[in-house]
């Protein structure tokens, strides 16, 4: 909070101010325009003038204050001391309210720097990057789908151009995917996930919001793990301590993505340190980004894995993490901190340790790390 400071007045300033008849005359002329009543009004009528407005600090000068006025005032006979006293009174400016934090979309909305969640089956830690005004990453977790503790949906969403699309996706993606999955057989699971993504993208478009979001999601159902993504969020599985990437980043420099973009009339250009679609966006698939929808599609790539005893845990994270930490390195750190038991406090500590590592290596982007204990779903 910031307030306008008003300096305290002194007797020295008052004496010097009224030592000149010329200045007093100017004050008198100004008082005729400022006061609500004439200078010659009686003391009873002065109660309706600006003198009655309360103010924390005023420069108050009156004829009855010998300590403030010179012993022999040099005011013209026609100037009333009341007029001088009135003209010097000014209402103190209103207090200025400075917002403590600034939202990317609007002002005055308090935004957290850290979001976290800690459960038996998973833990997640999300922190704001130094180059961001507000956190643009989001995450979601749904455990116990249809009352079955072995069914779950997890997602990490990395917004760009604001947090709004990531926020909508975090709220709607799980609902849309689960709804589509419940209508299909296990053999149609990949198609159901795709339709869930496309439905979410359509809802974002209907909201009329700008910006976009990358996404990586994991659906656990009937002992199977279905991992899907659009953009550069990534999923890495630890299988007996060995890292196995289950997703491939959607970047314009990927040969298949570049061919798809160019065959649809677009182009990619290298600028600001990365290959970009139409010279602007550094990912080739995402939720939202309506202005680039002809080339930046929301159709995910999905991979199916059977959860077996050798599956230790799954890491879902945004590119703010993966840009600074290698897949195997992340798996090694989690194993060293959590061991075989993968207890709840250690799981959360591992998430924070990984996020801190990426920051220490120079990451200025938002960082979200989620670790899922796969043995909980066997």
GIWOMO-V294787 format. One record per residue. PSI is psi in degrees with one decimal (999 if undefined). Layout:
# GIWOMO-V294787
psi
PSI
PSI
This chain:
# GIWOMO-V294787
psi
144.4
135.6
149.8
122.4
137.4
116.8
145.8
145.4
159.1
159.2
-36.1
-41.3
-38.8
-45.1
-42.0
-28.3
-38.3
11.9
-12.8
123.2
-30.4
-41.9
-40.3
-38.2
-39.9
-41.8
-38.8
-44.4
-38.7
-33.0
-28.1
-33.3
-27.6
-39.5
153.5
-18.8
165.1
157.4
-24.5
5.1
158.0
167.2
-25.7
-32.7
-16.0
-11.0
-20.2
-0.3
170.9
-11.9
-28.1
-10.8
124.2
145.3
140.6
-35.8
130.1
151.3
100.2
118.8
128.6
162.7
-21.4
7.0
85.3
-22.6
-17.0
-36.0
152.1
155.0
-29.8
88.1
140.9
33.5
145.9
149.0
-28.6
-9.6
121.7
134.8
-29.2
-38.9
-40.1
-41.5
-39.6
-41.8
-24.2
-10.9
127.2
140.5
132.8
135.8
149.6
150.3
137.8
126.0
114.1
120.3
139.9
-27.2
159.9
127.2
149.1
-32.2
-39.2
176.6
152.3
4.9
122.2
128.1
130.3
150.2
-21.8
136.3
137.0
159.0
138.2
115.6
172.0
-38.4
-21.6
165.3
152.1
142.8
127.5
128.2
149.5
139.8
159.4
-23.5
1.2
145.4
-39.5
157.5
126.2
-7.3
151.4
165.8
163.0
152.4
127.2
112.3
136.9
47.5
128.4
34.9
6.1
113.0
-13.3
8.6
134.6
162.2
131.4
146.6
146.5
131.7
124.3
104.6
151.5
142.9
29.4
168.3
-5.2
-44.8
-42.5
-36.5
-45.2
-43.9
-40.0
-31.0
-33.2
-26.1
-49.5
-42.0
-44.6
-41.8
-47.0
-40.3
-42.1
-38.0
-38.9
-18.1
-9.4
167.9
169.1
-30.6
-16.8
17.4
-43.3
-41.8
-36.7
-42.2
-42.7
-45.6
-32.8
-40.5
-47.2
-36.4
-43.0
-42.4
-40.0
-39.3
-36.7
-43.3
-39.5
-27.1
-21.1
27.5
153.8
170.8
-172.5
-174.0
136.8
160.6
142.4
134.0
151.8
122.5
124.8
121.2
127.7
39.7
6.2
149.3
119.5
113.1
131.6
156.7
155.0
132.0
-150.7
15.6
149.1
150.0
130.5
126.5
138.4
116.6
103.5
42.0
-1.4
129.4
135.8
110.8
126.4
-4.4
162.0
128.0
136.6
93.2
149.5
-22.1
-11.4
132.0
-44.7
-35.6
-39.7
-44.0
-41.0
-43.6
-46.3
-34.1
-20.3
14.6
6.2
-173.9
162.8
148.1
144.3
114.0
151.5
39.6
10.0
156.7
133.8
142.6
126.4
26.4
12.4
-53.8
132.7
6.8
153.3
-6.3
143.4
163.6
134.8
-143.7
54.7
-33.6
-13.7
14.9
-24.3
-27.4
-32.4
98.3
163.2
13.4
123.5
163.2
135.4
140.7
136.5
135.9
135.9
126.2
117.3
178.3
-25.4
-0.8
111.3
-62.6
167.3
133.4
123.7
129.2
156.1
169.5
-20.3
-24.8
-51.5
-22.0
-18.8
-14.1
131.8
157.8
-53.2
-35.7
-41.2
-44.6
-42.4
-40.8
-43.2
-44.2
-39.4
-31.1
-35.2
-26.9
-153.2
-32.2
-31.8
52.5
156.5
-52.3
-37.3
-33.5
-45.2
-40.3
-35.3
-39.3
-46.1
-38.8
-42.3
-42.9
-41.6
-35.3
-44.6
-38.1
-41.1
-21.3
8.7
7.4
127.4
3.4
162.7
144.3
124.4
128.6
124.0
131.5
125.8
125.0
103.8
-24.9
-19.2
-14.4
12.4
999
